[in-house]
Each structure stands twice: as C-alpha cells, then as structure tokens.
Amino acid sequence: MTEAVSHPVLEHGAQLCGLAENEALPRRLLARFVERADQDLLGELATRTDLGPGLRRALVERGASRVLQALVWAGSLPLEEVPRDDPKVALAALVSGLAPLSWAAELARCPDRDVRWEVADLEQDLGETFHVLADDPDHSVLQALAGNAALPSDLMETLARHPSTAVRSALAQNDRAPARILAGLLADGGSPPPTMCGSCHTVADPDERRAQCGDHAPGILEVQLSALRNPATPPDGMAAFISLPEPWQRALIAERPGVAEEVYTALADDPAPSVRAALAGNPDVPASLLRRLAGDPSSEVRRELGANPAISLDLLMTIAARRRPPREILPRIAAASEDELRQLAASPVAQVRALAAVREDLPADLLAGLAGDPDAGVAQRIASHPSLTAAHLRAIAERHGPAVYSAVATNPHCPADLLHRMALDSHAVRKALRPIARHPAATAETLLICLEHSDSRRHAALHPALPPEVVVELLGYPDWAVASAAAENSALPVAVMERLLDGWLPGAPAES
C-alpha cells in the first residue's frame, strides 16, 4: 500500500505570486495550489474569476478572514456563505453591495472602531443606523459620518453644532450639506463656538483643554478652509479670506466659481504663481482677466490657462506658441469644431498644430496631413492615433527617428518588423523599449532585446511571445517583479507550473 506524500505549505514568494495570477494555470493544478497555499497566497488566489463552486468552497475552508474578504470583493462568495459572525467579512459584503443595508445596524455597534468607521462612510440610506452612529464615542467615526453625502439634514444640523472642530471640518467638506450650514461654518466655524479641536481630542478635562488650546483658533481655521474647498459653499463672504497667509489657502478662493469679479481681479495680482495659476484654470474668471493672465511670466499660470475649458481658441493658440504642447487633450480642443481643427492644423506654429493632433476623431485629410508633419513634436502626438496605418507609422519613424519611437510603439497597428527595428535602436531611446515590450505584435526576437534593459525587462517577461525556455530561466531572476511576471506568463510550461507547486524554487542565475 502506497503512503500519501505530505507536501509542505507553499509560502508567499515572487514565483508563486505570479503563478497565482497565471490565467493558463490548468484547473487540476489550481486545485493543488489551493490545497497547499499559505494564507497570503490564498488571498491572491481568491481574486481569480475562474474558481467555480468547488475551489471556492476549498478556499473558504482553508482561508482566514482576509481570504473570505477577497472572495467577496471578487464577487465569488454567495451571500448565504458570508459568515455574519466575522465583522470584516460581513462589512465587505455590505460595502460591496452583496449584503442588504439592514446589515449596517449590527455592524454600527461593532466593538471594532474601523468597522464602524467604514459603515459611517457608506454613502447609502442607512435610516436609523445613522442615528446610532451619531452617538458614537469615537470622533473619527463621527468625522466619517459628517462627510457622508447620504446623511439626513437633521443630523447634519446636529453635527454642525458638535463641540469638535474636526467633526465640523468634515461636515464642511460635505457637498450635500445645506448651504446655510456651510455659510455658517465658513463665517466663524459655526455656532455655538467649538470647545475642542484636533490637538485636544484626548484631553478629557475642560480646564486642561482651555489651558492647552485657548480659543481653538487653528481648528476653527481648518473648518473655514474645509468650507472654502467645498464647491457647495455659497461664495458670499469669501472676499474676507483673500489675505490668508498661505498661497494654497488663497488658491482655494481663486479656483472657486461664482466669486465676485473684484475678488478675481485682486487675486490676479497675487505674488504667488500658484494662486494666479488656480485663477487661470477657473472657467468662471472673466475673459478679459484670462487675456491678462496670458501674459503672466509664470509657465505654471500659462499651463493652467491652456487647460481652462472657457479659454478662447485664439488665446489658446497664442499661449501654445510659448510652451511645449501637452500630450493630453485640452478641454478646449476636445470641444473644438471641425473648422477650428482645420484652423489649428493649418497654423505655421508647430505647437499649435500639435494641439489638434491629439484628437482621435480627425477628418481623414487632417489625419494624413498631420501624420506627414515635418515637426517631431507634432509627430509624437499623432503617432498613437488608432486610425493610422502601418505605412503611416513606418513613414513617421523613418522621418523623425528615435524621438518618436515611444509614441509609435503605443499604436495598436504598429507592425512587428517596425517594433523590432526600433528596439535595435535602444541605445538611442531606451524609454521606447517599455511600450515595445508591451505591444501584442512584439516577436520573440524583439522581446529578447527588451530583456537586456531594466526599463522593459518586466514587461518582456510577461509577454506570451517570449520563448518558454527563456520564461523558465527568468523565474530565477533576482528582481521580484521580473520573476513574478515570468511565473504569470501564459507561455510558462505546465510541467514547470507543476514543479513550482511541488515546492521547487529556481535559484538566481549566475552573474555574467
């Protein structure tokens, strides 16, 4: 009679973490993995979407609370299998939407403060549970409750009178709080005056608190600053804060919509570029003031002005000529009409043409024209356009060389031969190797080049076109990310997967 072989528990490590993510892992090996994995690896396995009822039950039997939470978040654990006596798992079921809201009442009374905090932060109609939480002795729970957008207005009124400035500050950030409450918190921190601030929460004796914190002025200022951040706070009264000492505090007003024009005008002369930049990005600032800011010496101000959706096209074209064009599409360009796109594309200024090049719905003639643009900056921004053909991409790479390789390699239509040719130029532009290694069309020969450089090694190790023998060799690579990626690679031979699950761990390769 053959005795059963006892296998040691598989411990968390780079190779097994990667294998837990490998979509090509056969089901019989997945079952073996679940049977032998330690708790950390069970948590990784619980995130898989191909478990099925049998393996899910095996995970539940072997896994601790954290594993069950992972199963809940992965959508793999039915409600009837959620243990109500484990607050963390029950909480995961509630927050994920698996469990009914009625579960909140019990969790709101949990001894674990972190659980109560999560319930207080849940933006759902919790009914009477909100009133239970409003009596919580822990101020961090009350802060979470005060910031909850689903909180009934009567409880917002109650929390606006809470003695602690920390609780009031959390309420002042709640954009569903009534305007009247927010206006009061902005004006003076609310009424009645608070008797406790963040620095005296732990001091129980009132006399000691008064001696330590005085009038709690710093805490009251925090309440006011929170109200300034809140877009629902009425703008009336904000003029009183334009002389706050810190630039970031004044910037809160500069970025606010609906403020009086004279306040915007005063902030346009602020000595801090960050304040003027916040003003430049504000769509509510009058057009005349935006034109004035276009001449600002700060590049930060001009950058924010360019991102303002309310900027006129002619002003955008003016400031674009003075700075490097952004790679992301600007709001004003996203809203540009076809006629405006043609105006941009016809500009003699390359930075202006580059603004149009990032639009993905360009008319065919504009796309072809920008693909043949003589400026490398324009080419960098058009090269990733999904409508370009392989011929376009070859021409762009030939015309501009390494400067555009990264952008060309991100295009889904980039052909394998072009990827390889660009990889051979890696000495000129190593940053292009990462998108090359990620590209689905990359061949084994190209990926071997990418493996030579640290910037792209992990991505190449994960690519399914990598030869299996190379994938196996990379399992022993000393860098965790590379070894884990190799184990996750679907090209990893099944026989090697089996060896890993039998406890084999490759050693690091010899130094060359």
C-alpha angles and dihedrals in degrees: 000000000000116000119228113256114237114219124200119243112272109243129215111270142137098272097045092044089055092045090053087062096044109118091198094061106126116241094243090055092045088057090050090049092054090049095053107029124113120235095271092052091045087057089054092048091049090067093062117109097210101066102110124196097294098052091040090057090048090053091049091051094049101031130090125220095287091055092052090049089054090051090052093050091047089055091240102116118079117224093246090061095052109110107232090197091064105076095194093054092042089050091052089052091050097046093044091053095246096112125055119257089248087079089069094075093064094041091051087066095047114131089228107091092203090060092050089048091055092050091049089052094051107111097215133108099270096170114197091005088076089060091050090052092047088066093051112131093216114089094207089061090049090050091054089048093049091055093050110116091206094058113123115250093242090061090046087057090051094048091047086066095046113131092234122085088205091062092044090048091055090050090048089061093052107106091200093060114114114266091238092058093047092049090053093048090049094049101054110339093276137286134314094035112257118255099197134047135185094275095054103043091112096048107094100183112083093213091053090048092053091049092049102041108021111196094350090240095157090053092048089051089054089054090051093047090051089053090049089055093051112095089206093061111107109250093226110111097023092111088075090068102053090099096057109139101237122069093222089056093053089045088063088066095041092059095046120107122226098031117142114274092238089059091054090048092052092049091052086071094049111133092225115085090209090062093048089046091055088051092048092057094050112107091203094063111108116260092240091058092048089055089052091051090052087076094052113131092224117094088205090061093048091047092054091044090056090053093052108112090210096059117118117244094240091052091048090052090050096054093039089065090061100052144041108272117249120247093223121074114261118230092242091052092048088057096043119123123233091259090053091049089053089050090053094045091051094053117120087220113089094208089058093049088050090060091064094043093075094062110106095202098060117151111256095251093051091047091052092046094050091045087060095044113138093221118090092212091059091045092052090057098044097042095082093051107130093221096061116109128226088257091056091050094049090051092049092049092046094049099045105023125197094354090076102033095101092052094044091050091057091059111104090218096055106128123233095244092055091048089053094048091051091047089056087060090057092123087066099045115011092171088071091064093076097061089039091055091048095049114110091221095057112122129219091256091054093046091054088060090050090053090064092069129062093220093066105020097100093049092048091049089058097048113110092217091067111110111261093235090057091048090054092049091052091057087080096049111130094229110089094214093053096045091046092049091051091052090050092051112113088218091069107118115250090231090060091048087055092050091052090053089051090060102266114145119183119231124236114276119256115267112257 
